[in-house]
Every structure is written in structure tokens, then in C-alpha cells.
Amino acid sequence: MQQFESIGLLNFEGDVLTAHRIPGILEDPLFLITDQWKNPVKLLTKEQFFNFLLGDFSITDTYGKAWNWPLESEDARPSSNRLKIFMEAR
């Protein structure tokens, strides 16, 4: 897989969900979510990614574990400032 800027979304002694920002040429980027086994589990638009962070839906990893971002430990999540920088970078 090509290297894209990424951020660990949930870290429990290692990232269990990671977001990879795929830059758009004329539009907003897409966000590829991978699980702890580096398997792609969801491709999201910027709006969908934001909605995931708000808890509108869960993302299920390849072993069937559903992750609802705001319901997980705050200590396992990156700061809102780091997320904002990640989402807005070009």
C-alpha cells in the first residue's frame, strides 16, 4: 500500500484503528481506515469521517469487533487538535 499520512484513532498498547488520509486532487480527501492487522475496513469521505468521530456509527474490524470512537477511552484517542491538523492538512 502506498504510504499516506496517517493517525492512530484508537491505541490500546498499539493502534487498533488507523486513519490514512488520501489526498483529493480537486476535492476533499478520503480517509481509509485500517485495523490492527493492517486490513482496510472502511473508506470514508471527510464528512463520514467526521460523523464517525461524533459517534454516528461504528466501524467493525476484520475480526468482528465494532469500535464506536467516542465511547472508547479518552486516553486511547488522539487529541482533538492532532485530529484537526490531520483532517485539514493538504
C-alpha angles and dihedrals in degrees: 000000000000113000113255128174107276143184131197108243097188125017123189103164085320135010113293093179126025129184119214116197112221107196118231119223098217101001142042118302125262122233120222112200117207129185130228090278090056091249117144109243106168141009113208138185117230090261092049091048090052090048090052089054088051090054098248090138142001129241118224120214124221091269094055101259111141116216121200104189103213092044092060123088113291088223089062094055129079118248118272089243092057090048092050092051090048094049096045100043117111 
